[in-house]
Amino acid sequence: MNLFLQQIMNGLTLGSIYGLVALGLTLVYGILHIPNFAHGALYMVGAFMSYFLMVDVGVHYWFAMAGSAAIVAVLAIICERLVFHPLRHSPPIHDKIAAIGILLFLEAVVQMFWGADFRRMSSPFTGILNFDGLIIPEQRLLIIIGALTLVAGLQIFLRKTMTGATIIAMAQNREGAFLVGIDANRVAMMTFGISGALAAIAATLYAPINLVYPAMGHLVIMKAFVIIILGGMGSIPGAIVGGMIIGFAEAFGGFYISTAYKDIIAFGLLVVILSIRPQGLFAKGAH
C-alpha cells in the first residue's frame, strides 16, 4: 500500500511541475494564439538564474526564486515586444520560427556563460518526512503545495481583479475586447510576464530534485505541449488536469511497467485520448 501511495506522491510532484509549465504556455496560446516553443528556454533560464543567485550571489532559496521569476518575466516581456509583437500580422508560421530562434539563442547564451555541464542546485528543504512508512521528501511536498498555491492565486487574480478580467476578455473574444477599449499591448505583455514567472518558479521548485543544464527545457516543453493539446488548447483547467494525468501516467507507468518507457507514456496517452476526444478534454478558451 505504501508503494502505491508513494507513486501517488510522485505523480502529484510531476503533475504539479508539468501543470505549472503548461499553465504559462496555455495562457499565452489562449490569449495571443502563439504556440510559444521558447517557453522551454524560459524554464531553463529560470533554473540557471536561481542557481546563479544562490551559488554566485549567495542569496536564500526563496529570494533566488523571486529574483529568477522577476528576471524571466522581464525576459518574456522583452521577447513579446521585440519578436512576437512585430510579427502579429505575419503568417502563423513566422511566430513558430521566431519562437524556435529564441529557444536556440537563449540556450546558446546560457551555454556560453555556464557551459554544457550538468549542475546540481541545493535547497534548504532536504529533510525527509515519514508518515507510517510513507516517505515524503520535503522538496516534493513543497512542489505540490507551491503549485496548488500558484494555481489558486492565478485563478483568484483572473476572476476577482479588473486586470485579470481584461485577460479573460481577450481570451474569450479579441475583437470584443478591442471594442470596449482593452489595451491589447498591455494584456500581451502581462500574459507573457506571468507565463515567464510561472516557468521560472516551476524550474526553481524542480531543479533541486533534478539537474540544471542548458537542454533541460526540451522534454518539459514537449510534455507541456502534449498537456495543452490533451486538455484543450487555451484551457486553464485543461492545463492543470492534463498535467496531473501525464504526471500520474508517468509515475505509475514507470513503476509498474518500466522507467525506460516513462517518457513515451505521455505521448502514447495523447494519441489514445485524442482518438476518443479530438478537441481535448476541455473546451477551448480560458475558464
C-alpha positions in Angstrom: 0.0 0.0 0.0 2.9 2.4 0.8 4.4 1.8 -2.6 1.1 2.7 -4.2 0.9 5.9 -2.1 4.5 6.6 -2.9 3.6 6.6 -6.6 0.7 9.0 -5.9 3.1 11.4 -4.3 5.5 11.0 -7.3 2.6 11.6 -9.7 1.5 14.7 -7.8 5.0 16.1 -7.9 5.4 15.6 -11.7 1.9 16.7 -12.4 2.4 19.9 -10.4 5.6 20.8 -12.4 4.1 19.9 -15.8 0.9 21.8 -14.9 2.7 25.0 -13.9 4.8 25.0 -17.2 1.7 24.1 -19.3 -0.3 26.8 -17.5 2.0 29.6 -18.7 2.0 28.1 -22.2 -1.8 27.8 -22.4 -2.2 31.4 -21.1 -0.1 32.7 -24.0 -1.8 30.5 -26.5 -5.3 31.2 -25.2 -4.9 35.0 -25.4 -2.4 35.5 -28.2 -2.7 32.3 -30.2 1.0 31.9 -30.2 2.5 28.4 -29.6 5.5 29.6 -27.7 8.2 27.0 -28.3 10.6 29.3 -26.5 8.8 28.6 -23.2 11.1 25.6 -22.5 14.1 28.0 -22.8 12.4 30.4 -20.3 12.0 27.4 -17.9 15.7 26.6 -18.3 16.8 30.2 -17.8 14.7 30.3 -14.7 16.7 27.4 -13.2 20.0 28.9 -14.2 19.0 32.3 -12.7 18.1 30.7 -9.4 21.3 28.7 -9.5 23.3 31.9 -10.2 21.6 33.9 -7.4 22.1 31.1 -4.9 25.6 29.9 -5.7 27.3 33.1 -7.1 25.4 35.8 -5.3 24.7 33.8 -2.1 21.0 34.7 -1.6 18.5 32.4 0.1 16.4 29.9 -1.9 13.2 32.0 -1.6 14.9 35.2 -2.7 16.6 33.3 -5.6 13.1 32.0 -6.7 11.6 35.5 -6.5 14.6 37.1 -8.3 14.5 34.4 -11.0 10.8 34.8 -11.5 11.2 38.6 -11.9 14.1 38.2 -14.4 12.4 35.6 -16.5 9.1 37.6 -16.5 11.0 40.7 -17.9 12.8 38.4 -20.4 9.5 37.0 -21.6 8.1 40.6 -22.0 11.1 41.6 -24.0 10.6 38.6 -26.3 7.0 39.6 -26.7 7.8 43.2 -27.5 10.9 42.7 -29.8 9.9 39.5 -31.5 6.2 38.4 -31.3 4.6 41.9 -31.4 6.2 42.9 -34.7 5.0 39.5 -36.2 1.4 39.8 -35.0 0.1 40.4 -38.6 2.5 37.9 -40.2 1.6 34.3 -41.3 1.4 31.9 -38.3 4.5 30.0 -39.3 6.6 33.1 -38.6 5.7 33.0 -34.9 6.8 29.4 -34.7 10.1 30.0 -36.4 10.8 33.1 -34.2 10.0 31.1 -31.1 12.4 28.3 -32.1 15.0 31.0 -32.8 14.6 32.5 -29.3 14.9 28.9 -27.8 18.2 28.3 -29.7 19.5 31.8 -28.8 18.8 31.6 -25.1 20.4 28.1 -24.9 23.5 29.4 -26.7 23.8 32.4 -24.3 23.4 30.1 -21.2 25.9 27.6 -22.6 28.4 30.5 -23.3 28.3 31.6 -19.6 27.9 28.3 -17.8 28.9 25.6 -20.3 27.1 22.4 -21.1 27.9 20.7 -17.7 25.1 19.3 -15.5 24.8 21.2 -12.2 23.0 20.4 -9.0 21.1 23.1 -7.2 20.8 22.9 -3.4 17.7 23.6 -1.4 17.1 24.3 2.3 14.3 21.6 2.2 16.4 18.5 2.3 14.5 16.7 5.1 12.5 13.5 4.8 9.0 13.1 6.3 8.0 9.7 7.3 4.2 9.0 7.7 4.0 5.4 8.9 6.3 4.2 6.2 5.3 6.6 3.5 8.5 8.6 2.7 7.9 12.2 1.5 10.9 14.4 0.8 10.3 18.0 1.9 11.1 19.4 -1.6 8.5 17.2 -3.2 5.9 18.4 -0.7 7.0 22.0 -1.4 6.5 21.5 -5.1 2.9 20.2 -4.6 1.9 22.9 -2.1 3.7 25.6 -4.2 1.9 24.6 -7.4 -1.5 24.4 -5.7 -1.0 27.9 -4.2 0.1 29.4 -7.5 -2.8 27.9 -9.4 -5.3 29.1 -6.7 -3.6 32.6 -6.7 -3.8 32.8 -10.5 -7.5 31.8 -10.6 -8.3 34.5 -7.9 -6.3 37.1 -9.9 -8.1 36.2 -13.1 -11.6 36.0 -11.5 -11.5 38.8 -8.9 -9.4 41.6 -10.3 -10.1 44.0 -13.1 -6.7 43.3 -14.7 -7.5 39.6 -14.7 -10.9 40.3 -16.2 -9.2 42.0 -19.1 -7.0 38.9 -19.7 -10.1 36.6 -19.7 -11.9 39.1 -22.0 -9.1 38.9 -24.5 -9.0 35.2 -24.4 -12.8 34.8 -25.0 -13.3 37.5 -27.6 -10.4 39.5 -29.0 -12.5 41.8 -31.3 -15.0 42.5 -28.5 -12.1 43.3 -26.1 -10.8 45.8 -28.6 -14.2 47.4 -29.0 -14.6 48.1 -25.3 -11.1 49.7 -25.1 -9.0 47.0 -23.6 -5.3 47.7 -24.2 -4.1 44.7 -26.2 -0.4 45.6 -25.8 -0.7 45.7 -22.0 -2.6 42.4 -21.9 0.0 40.7 -24.1 2.9 42.0 -22.0 1.2 40.9 -18.8 0.4 37.5 -20.2 4.0 36.9 -21.3 5.3 38.2 -17.9 3.0 35.8 -15.9 3.9 32.9 -18.2 7.7 33.6 -17.7 7.3 33.9 -13.9 5.4 30.6 -13.7 8.1 28.8 -15.8 10.9 30.2 -13.6 9.1 29.2 -10.3 8.4 25.7 -11.7 12.1 25.3 -12.7 13.3 26.5 -9.3 11.0 24.1 -7.4 12.0 21.1 -9.6 15.8 21.8 -10.0 16.9 20.6 -6.5 15.5 17.1 -7.3 16.6 17.2 -10.9 19.7 18.7 -12.6 20.3 22.1 -14.2 21.7 22.1 -17.7 21.1 24.1 -21.0 18.8 21.5 -22.7 16.7 20.8 -19.6 13.7 22.6 -21.1 13.3 20.3 -24.2 11.5 17.4 -22.7 9.5 19.6 -20.3 8.2 21.8 -23.1 7.3 18.8 -25.3 5.3 17.4 -22.5 3.7 20.8 -21.8 2.5 20.9 -25.4 1.1 17.4 -25.0 -0.7 18.6 -21.9 -2.3 21.7 -23.5 -3.4 19.6 -26.5 -4.7 17.0 -24.2 -6.6 19.5 -22.0 -7.8 21.7 -24.9 -5.7 24.5 -26.4 -6.1 27.6 -24.3 -8.0 25.9 -21.4 -6.6 26.7 -17.9 -8.4 23.8 -16.2 -7.2 21.6 -19.0 -3.6 22.5 -18.4 -3.9 21.5 -14.7 -5.9 18.3 -15.3 -3.7 17.4 -18.3 -0.6 17.9 -16.2 -1.9 15.6 -13.5 -2.9 13.0 -16.0 0.6 12.9 -17.5 2.3 13.1 -14.1 0.3 10.1 -12.8 0.7 8.2 -16.0 4.5 8.6 -15.9 4.8 7.8 -12.2 2.6 4.6 -12.3 3.8 3.6 -15.8 7.4 4.0 -14.8 6.9 2.0 -11.6 4.6 -0.8 -12.8 5.9 -1.2 -16.4 9.4 0.2 -16.8 11.2 3.5 -16.2 12.6 3.1 -19.7 9.1 3.8 -21.2 8.3 6.6 -18.8 8.6 9.4 -21.3 6.9 7.5 -24.1 3.8 7.1 -22.0 2.9 10.8 -22.2 2.8 10.7 -26.0 1.0 7.4 -26.1 -1.6 8.7 -23.8 -2.1 11.8 -26.1 -2.8 9.5 -29.1 -5.3 7.5 -27.1 -7.2 10.4 -25.6 -7.3 12.4 -28.9 -8.6 9.4 -30.8 -11.5 9.4 -28.4 -11.9 13.1 -27.9 -10.1 15.1 -30.7 -10.9 18.5 -29.2 -9.2 17.7 -25.9 -10.7 17.2 -22.5 -11.9 20.8 -22.1 -13.4 23.3 -24.5 -11.2 25.9 -26.0 -10.8 29.2 -24.2 -9.8 30.4 -20.7 -12.2 29.3 -18.0 
